[in-house]
Amino acid sequence: MPANPSEDRVREIIADHVALEGPLLPIFHALQAEYGHVPQLAVPVIAEVLNLGRAEVHGVMSFYHDFRKEPAGKHVVKICRAEACQSVGGDAISERAMKLLGVDWHGTTKNGNVTLEPVFCLGLCACAPAAMVDGKVVGRVDAAKLDRILAEVGA
């Protein structure tokens, strides 16, 4: 991923998606794929190109939890916060993850290896509590499994 976003590259990415119907979300996805986050310098450029207000662009971006303002760690661990997972120990798993990583939700460990994020339903209710590690879902997460996951991602 390029470290420093440039306005020229941001404009290229926008141009690749501007002809789509409803291009805002695809633009956000493309920028995040390129940079690991949606760079702040992109917001006014997107607003200009799509003839939207900056507040509207920012509002849409902040509405969707998957879009980041800052780069994530090398690995992203998401823990389900939905009721089914909470009812079978999801809260304890969440608290343990935050304690072991030394971060709160959306935080990244000091070594940059892990970003911890909440997610509201992974569709694994029958295998709750559930998590997602770098896009791969994991069910029946208990303390031991969480410890293994965090060790594997270098927490």
C-alpha positions in Angstrom: 0.0 0.0 0.0 1.3 3.4 -0.8 2.2 5.2 2.4 1.5 8.8 1.3 -1.7 9.4 -0.6 -1.5 12.0 -3.4 -4.3 14.1 -4.7 -3.4 12.9 -8.3 -3.7 9.3 -7.3 -6.9 9.9 -5.4 -8.4 11.6 -8.5 -7.4 8.6 -10.6 -9.2 6.2 -8.3 -12.3 8.4 -8.3 -12.2 8.7 -12.1 -12.2 4.9 -12.3 -15.5 4.7 -10.4 -17.3 8.0 -11.1 -19.3 6.5 -14.0 -20.9 3.9 -11.8 -24.4 4.4 -10.5 -24.1 5.4 -6.9 -20.2 5.7 -7.0 -19.6 7.0 -3.5 -19.3 3.6 -1.7 -17.2 2.0 -4.5 -14.9 5.0 -4.3 -14.5 4.6 -0.6 -13.8 0.8 -1.0 -11.2 1.5 -3.7 -9.5 4.2 -1.7 -9.4 1.9 1.4 -8.1 -1.0 -0.8 -5.3 1.3 -2.0 -4.3 3.0 1.2 -5.7 0.9 4.0 -8.0 3.8 4.9 -9.9 6.7 3.3 -7.4 9.5 3.4 -8.8 12.8 4.7 -7.4 14.6 1.6 -9.8 12.5 -0.5 -13.0 13.9 1.1 -13.0 17.4 -0.5 -11.9 15.8 -3.9 -14.8 13.3 -3.8 -17.2 16.1 -2.8 -16.0 18.2 -5.8 -16.1 15.4 -8.4 -19.5 14.1 -7.3 -20.9 17.5 -6.6 -21.7 16.7 -3.0 -21.1 18.7 0.2 -18.0 17.7 2.2 -20.3 17.1 5.2 -22.4 14.6 3.1 -19.3 12.7 2.0 -18.0 12.7 5.6 -21.4 11.7 6.9 -21.7 8.7 4.6 -18.1 7.6 5.4 -18.7 7.8 9.2 -22.0 6.0 8.9 -20.3 2.8 7.7 -18.0 1.3 10.4 -15.8 -0.5 7.9 -14.3 2.7 6.4 -11.3 3.9 8.3 -9.8 7.4 8.7 -6.5 6.0 9.7 -4.6 2.9 8.5 -5.4 -0.4 10.3 -2.8 -2.7 11.8 -1.3 -5.5 9.8 -4.2 -7.7 11.0 -7.8 -6.8 11.8 -9.6 -8.7 14.4 -13.4 -8.1 14.6 -15.5 -9.4 17.4 -19.2 -9.8 17.0 -21.2 -7.5 19.3 -24.7 -8.8 18.3 -27.1 -10.1 20.9 -26.6 -13.8 20.0 -22.9 -13.6 20.6 -23.3 -11.5 23.7 -25.7 -14.0 25.2 -23.0 -16.8 25.1 -20.0 -14.9 26.3 -19.2 -12.4 23.6 -18.8 -9.6 26.1 -16.2 -11.5 28.1 -14.3 -12.2 24.8 -14.4 -8.6 23.9 -13.2 -7.4 27.3 -10.4 -10.0 27.2 -9.3 -9.0 23.7 -9.2 -5.3 24.7 -7.2 -6.1 27.9 -4.7 -8.4 26.1 -4.2 -6.0 23.2 -4.2 -2.9 25.4 -6.6 -1.1 23.1 -10.2 -0.1 22.9 -12.5 -0.6 19.9 -10.9 0.7 16.7 -7.6 0.8 18.4 -4.3 -0.6 17.0 -1.6 -2.2 19.1 1.6 -0.3 19.7 3.5 -2.7 17.5 1.0 -2.0 14.7 0.2 -5.6 14.3 -3.5 -5.7 15.3 -6.5 -3.4 15.0 -9.6 -4.4 17.1 -13.0 -3.6 15.7 -16.6 -4.4 16.7 -18.8 -5.9 14.1 -22.6 -6.3 14.4 -23.4 -9.8 13.3 -21.2 -12.1 11.2 -24.1 -14.6 10.6 -22.6 -17.3 12.8 -25.2 -17.1 15.5 -25.3 -20.9 15.8 -21.5 -20.8 16.4 -21.4 -17.9 18.8 -19.4 -16.1 20.0 -17.9 -15.2 16.6 -15.0 -13.3 15.3 -13.4 -12.4 12.0 -9.6 -12.4 11.5 -8.4 -10.7 8.4 -11.7 -11.5 6.6 -11.9 -15.1 7.8 -14.8 -15.9 10.2 -14.1 -17.9 13.3 -16.9 -19.5 15.5 -17.1 -20.6 19.0 -14.5 -18.2 20.3 -13.6 -18.9 23.9 -10.7 -17.5 25.9 -8.2 -20.2 24.7 -9.2 -19.7 21.1 -8.9 -16.0 21.4 -5.5 -16.3 22.9 -4.4 -18.5 20.0 -5.8 -16.0 17.5 -4.0 -13.1 19.1 -0.7 -15.0 19.3 -1.0 -15.9 15.6 -1.4 -12.3 14.6 1.5 -11.2 16.7 -0.4 -9.3 19.4 
